[in-house]
């Protein structure tokens, strides 16, 4: 298996291709993508140097750093699902034709593209999952319900439905493939939040932080600065977790947030502001500004020890999106200098992000 299947936001197929090409080139490998703009997924073929078995684990380790991929797994085979009376049989036949003999998978996940066409397939995908799981279990490809290994199993089969008549079958990559269908974290909008932007920060907290990091940031007595806070979507997530927040914005902050007693409003320029009490646990920022300016501002706060950690969004240009992100992350590492090794830097194009990415710079424990 030398081909990766990658799901992403619609319109970002070429960005994923650029990122994977760059990643392989850094490691003296090469590959190329096949995609249709707007389809929200692509196949990426890695050129086999003759050492693929040895290189595969090496490649997988680096795939953990991908920013623009929502979901990623190794391709096993294509499958035609034109027999509407026996699509299960089509899947089993495709695996047989591919001389697929692996067993011991913990589950099968049926996925679809995050597009309007994909939404049409979504209901069928959910209904198809259970009978497909049962058929694979009957063939001993999946572990039985009573097998104790099923609870800790990390190997899963994936089926990506490309419409109702075609699909791709593959297998998960340990510590890389998302546990969520399509790599999408489904969150419910909290009615008490003044803005839907709150979901971006919640997604970041749940997806990009470890349990230990969440404990070290969100604790009784912790405080934060929210730059560009109006009307308070991100501030809401911080207040909800017990933090005291300095909300910085020339606009109004939602009265309900101010009424909590956990928020102080500062009508100031986010680029000029300094924490009222000299230092905060967490700096967050979702300002609509050029990404290089925001990246420099965040790194400066951390370098000057004005904040212990930072979570922020970088707005992306229409072109050269991967190059822009790469430059911004380089800027952050450069400004932090020797301090760079004391932070864990991660970045992701989350489901609740649009033309932006979320970056976390978290002090190592």
C-alpha positions, 0 to 999 in steps of 0.5 A: 500500500503506497497510496494515502487517502486524505479527507479535507475541507472542500477547496483545500485539496491542492493545499494538502497536496502541497503539504504532503509533497513538502513533507516527503521532500524534507525526507528525501522521498517523493509523491504526487496527488490525484484530486478534483478541486472541491471534492474534499478528498484526494489520493496521494501516491508515494513513489516506492524507492524499493524500501517502502516496507521500511519507509512506511513507519517512518512516513507515518511518524511524520504524518502526525504533523499534517495541518490540512488533513482531517482524516488520512489512511492507507488505501487497500483497493477501489470498490465498485458498488453498482450491485445495489442488491448486494453492496456488502458482497461488492466490498468483500469481493473487492478485498478478495480481488486485492488479495487482502488477507489481514485480520484483527481489525477492531472496527470499520468506519464508513466515511463520505466527503464533506460536500453537498454531494457527500451529505446526500450519501451520509444517511446511507453511510450510517445505515450501511455501517452496521451490516458491513461490520457484521459481514466483516466480523463473519469473515473474521476480518474484524474482531468479535464483540467478545474479543478483549482486544477490541477495546484497545484495538487501533487498527480499523478499516475505512470505506470512503463512499464516492457517491453511491456507486464507488468507494475506496477501502483502506486501513487506519494509521495508528496515532494518525487517523482520526477516531472521528468519522471523516475527521470531523469533531461534532460539537453542539453550539451552546445557546449561551454563547454570543457567537458561533466562533466559540466552536473554533476554540472548543474544537481546538481545546478538545482536539489539539490539547492532551488531557494533561495540558488541559489540566495545566491550563484550565485550573482554579485561579487561572487567567487569560487574555482574549485579543479581539474578543467581541462579542465574546465567543472565545471568552465564553469558552474560557469563562465556562472553564473557570478562567478570569478573562481580560477581554480586549476589543473596541467593540462590546462584550456580551452583557451575560459574559460581563455579568459573570464577574469573570470578565474585564473589558478593555477597549484597546488595540489588541496589538498594543495591549499588555496584560493588566496584571503583568502575566496570564496563564493563557493568551487567545486570539481570533483577530481578523488580521494578516497572519504574519502580524498575528504570529509575530504578536503571539511569539512576542507575548510568549518570549516576553513571558506575558503568557504561559500558553497561546491558542490562536487563529491565523487567517489564510490568503486566497493563494499560497496557503501552505507556504504562508502557514509554513512561514508563520510557524517558522517566524514563531520558532525563530522569535522564540529562539532557544525557548522553542524547545520548551514549547509544543507547537501544533497547528491544524485546519479544524472542521470549525475553521474556515479559511484559517488554521488554529495554532497551539503553543503550549509550554511543556510540562 
